Amino acid sequence: MGGYAAAAFSAAAPGATVITISPQATLARARVPWESRYRNAWDRDWTGPFAYAPASLGAAARIYLFHDPRAPLDARHAALFDLPAVTHLRCPFMGHRIASALQEMKILKEVVIEAVEGRLTPAGFHRARRARRDSPRHYRTLLQHLGGRGRPWLEERLCRLYLARWRGPMVRRQLQAALAAQAGHAPGAGKAGGGRQ
């Protein structure tokens, strides 16, 4: 809920630069009936002046909102921050914990400084995100996404890229499964007398 607080309470600091990561717009059931997380907060009073975070951003100078468009609930909350001053920074395959992903990529400090100084742009952030190529976490996230989607050749390629740089027994097992899947899908596999007569 830190992203929500950064946005909601920014009204107390007019002219602030707001950096909000995977924020919730609100937990009011009437507004977000599709939100299935944070059940312990559902029964709280969400009718006060700070209850709906997007409504608190009017006095902010700049707003940077980081979210993963592939995380369905976070993406729906991000869509509620539909304000001209909001710069949406897409972080695909980073999940909800974007800050820790940026930290592992060693770009969190750089990104925050650029945001505070008003220099951060979507294009610049996209370039900075290229550091994910050196992030084992990013590769594992991609492999998790690919698992069971019927693309064993892509799984094999990604597993080999990962294992060429890092150790990973789970990735090695996924590689073996991908190779087995490809063998099973090979033309003529499992057919007696597969060639033409």
C-alpha positions, 0 to 999 in steps of 0.5 A: 500500500506504499504506492497508494500512500505516496499518491493519496497523501501528496495533497499535503505537499503541493508542488511535490514530485510523486513517485508511486510504484504499483499503487492501489487507487483505493480499496473501496469495494464500490470502486474496485470490486475486482480487487481480491487482495488486502482483505484485512483493509476492505472493511476500513472507512474508504470515504475520507478525503484521501480515500481515492488516491487519484483525486489527491494528485491535483497539486503535484508538480510531476507524477511518475507511476510504475506498473506492470501491464501484465499484472492484471490487478495492478494494471486496472488500478494504474488505469484509474490514474488517468490524469494529464500530469501522470507519466506511466512507466510500464514495467512488463514482467516485473510483477508487483515488486517493481522496486526490488526488481529495479534494485537488482538491476542496479538502476533504482537509484538512477531512476529515482534521481532522474524522477526527482530532478524531472528528467525521467522520460518513458524513452529514457526509462525504457533504455535503462530497463535494458539492464534486465538482460543481466538480471537472473530474476528477469530470466526466471520470470520469463521462464515462469511465464513461458512454462506450460504455454506450448512453446518448448523451443523458446523455453529451451533457448531461454534456459540455455541463456540462463544456464550459460551465466548462472546456476539453477537446478530448477532451470535445468529441470525446465530445460530437460522438460522443454527438450522432452516436449520437443522430442514428443512433438517432432514430426513422426514421433510416436508413429510406427513406420513414420517414413513413406513407403 
